[in-house]
């Protein structure tokens, strides 16, 4: 079962993704939390510790993986992978060279390839992304390119995932698949 | 008229082609220069035309209403840009409101309304 979770900020995407991962893993299945954010300052570090606290007791192995997402598969095809988030992964890949202020134009292809490889290689994978496409603002070209790239990753994942969910105030809206597909015994 | 709505880069134009048989050369793509052909089989980026209207004191809803006969069998596409935080700039604020009002107006006139999300269609009407 492959799931894409999108939606606005603080709508419960990570929490829902963690619940789903538990459901897919069953009682003793391995669950890998692929944390893609690379913390740069105290605010980031505080957010990371809050997330770690929230996951405590859920039995996740945390994998800090800011780039090259497909390498998460080293944990084997049978684990449940929770990638949180596609948004941070793309940002890291676009700025993979700390010496350069320029965004890497090949980053989006690298991300897409890695994400699709993970989706194809894992039995269960959940991808968390952010919906940043419905506001009235003229962005600078870097931000606009970033939005365009993230949308391209979202669409690539949506096409291979069994379920695509938009979380709205914590409530799931199913754009592909249905809640019934998540019932134990029905997952592929 | 078929109305397609959705955020940036969500596959609205692809939907016009795959769902409604529109060809690339049939699409009138609006820019902020205000040029528009109301009789085109498909009008895309209507939000750009709305921005031109806002800057030039025109009411886009009124202009669309006045030209209804020309687009009543077309596919119209507009980005939903009214879901974010209220923008700081007055022009962006006016843009957002004018686009919201126009979309509500077009959706009420439309035979079908489709919302695109990550390349996936949801039929709203």
Interface residues (C-beta under 8 A of the other chain):
Chain A: X4 X6 X131 X133 X134 X135 X136 X137 X138 X147 X148 X151 X152 X154 X155 X157 X158 X159 X164 X166 X175 X176
Chain B: X6 X7 X8 X9 X10 X11 X79 X80 X81 X82 X83 X84 X85 X87 X92 X93 X95 X96 X99 X117 X118 X119 X120 X122
